[in-house]
Amino acid sequence: MVKLREPIPVSEAINRVLEHVMPLGEEKVALEEAYGRILSEPIIATHHVPPFNRSAFDGYAIRAQDSTHASPQHPVSFRVIGEIGAGHVGDKPIGENEAYRIMTGALLPDSADAIVMFENTVETSDGFRLMEPLKSGDNVSFKGEDAKEGEVLIEAGTKIHPGTIALLATFGYAEVKVGKKPVAGIVATGTELLNVSDPLEPGKIRNSNGPMIQAQLDRMGIESKSYGMMEDDLDACVRIVERALEETDFLITTGGVSVGDYDYLPAIYERIGATVLFDKVMMRPGSVTTVALLGDKLLFGLSGNPSACFTGFELYARPAIQRMMGSTELFLPHMQATLGEDFTKANPFTRFIRGVWEMTDEGIIARLAGFNKSNAVSSIARGNCFIVLPSGSEGYTKGCQVDILLLGSEQGESVWRL
């Protein structure tokens, strides 16, 4: 007798997963190895930036009060008493109508409070003439205007990108505390599966889900171990799953989660004593996505259909992995777009359509990426977003406003509510 499954909303399924995820702890890594990791400590300014008042342009450092009456009719002359390059300092303060030639980033000399840009002067034998007045602070980059000592600049839980690296280097973080990364296990199920290099046979297909999941993990910077392909042999499957759980922090299986005679995942969960958190979700594709828990380890049972498998990973495995690393940005970034074509199919469940978004003169337009059944592969390759079509509709028409989830972006901008 086939067991009836009770579908739950996508948001509830996500919450059930996240309720059982804790960060794996932290470790220190060298700055050179920190890119892509998750900060487990805030970045705090250890000094002012800039650390001193400095020139914002190449020009001349002057006292602004000496330029008060400058005009094209009555230019004011200045005598240059020296030159200050970046990393150097002036050896004496400037006096009335004196100036230093100064380069961008150089420390202002004593008594100077404004910078005249080269292009706003007329050169003379011993200096220059100025045709317009300056105010104190003109063209000066002030001490602490970018960051003040003790200021919290980046919070813990943020992903480290190139700009973060620049900030860490600025404040002398030769090492940085980051969240530990999990190791994933991958198992593909099904007697119908062939290796990628195998020639096709009647009734067989090549294993695309395993390499695809590995690539999705690679995109997140997550190490994975492949345990190959399981045939439809319950005892052999149990042994592989038990070994994988011993060697990894969580397990992703593809296929075997439907209700067919050879879909062994429910039986495997029962055999090893795992608790099923859910086994049906109100979504298309991937309604049979299943997640189970054994101890503190999650088992993600994703559909054997490629599009459903891909979608299940992004919606459920991704936020869990992010939380394991201590991230506060768990979800895919999102934005609104205009639907670029009709989608007339009724929506009993929320649909996640593989789409392509682009910026046009009419705004952001999202269109279907091609063939969009759950077994589709081509639309995964073409798509750069999910077009989200909520349930309860008889279909959507061109011009509707829709939410889209952006793919290929590793840093979520906000929590997207389903």
HELIX and SHEET records of a PDB file:
HELIX    1   1 VAL A   10  LEU A   18  1                                   9    
HELIX    2   2 LEU A   31  GLU A   33  5                                   3    
HELIX    3   3 ALA A   64  SER A   67  5                                   4    
HELIX    4   4 PHE A  118  ASN A  120  5                                   3    
HELIX    5   5 PRO A  162  THR A  170  1                                   9    
HELIX    6   6 ASN A  209  ARG A  219  1                                  11    
HELIX    7   7 LEU A  234  GLU A  247  1                                  14    
HELIX    8   8 LEU A  265  ILE A  272  1                                   8    
HELIX    9   9 PRO A  306  GLY A  312  1                                   7    
HELIX   10  10 PHE A  313  ALA A  317  3                                   5    
HELIX   11  11 ARG A  318  MET A  324  1                                   7    
HELIX   12  12 SER A  378  ARG A  382  1                                   5    
SHEET    1   A 2 GLU A  26  ALA A  30  0                                        
SHEET    2   A 2 GLU A 175  GLY A 179 -1                                        
SHEET    1   B 2 ILE A  43  ILE A  44  0                                        
SHEET    2   B 2 VAL A 152  ILE A 154 -1                                        
SHEET    1   C 2 ARG A  54  SER A  55  0                                        
SHEET    2   C 2 VAL A 140  SER A 141 -1                                        
SHEET    1   D 6 ALA A 114  MET A 117  0                                        
SHEET    2   D 6 GLY A  59  ILE A  62 -1                                        
SHEET    3   D 6 GLU A  98  ILE A 102 -1                                        
SHEET    4   D 6 VAL A  76  ILE A  84  1                                        
SHEET    5   D 6 GLY A 127  LEU A 130 -1                                        
SHEET    6   D 6 THR A 121  GLU A 123 -1                                        
SHEET    1   E 6 GLU A 223  MET A 230  0                                        
SHEET    2   E 6 VAL A 183  THR A 189  1                                        
SHEET    3   E 6 PHE A 250  THR A 254  1                                        
SHEET    4   E 6 LYS A 297  LEU A 302  1                                        
SHEET    5   E 6 THR A 290  LEU A 294 -1                                        
SHEET    6   E 6 THR A 275  PHE A 278 -1                                        
SHEET    1   F 2 LEU A 193  LEU A 194  0                                        
SHEET    2   F 2 ILE A 205  ARG A 206  1                                        
SHEET    1   G 6 MET A 283  ARG A 284  0                                        
SHEET    2   G 6 THR A 350  THR A 360  1                                        
SHEET    3   G 6 GLY A 363  LEU A 368 -1                                        
SHEET    4   G 6 HIS A 334  LEU A 339  1                                        
SHEET    5   G 6 GLN A 401  LEU A 406 -1                                        
SHEET    6   G 6 CYS A 385  LEU A 389 -1                                        
END                                                                             
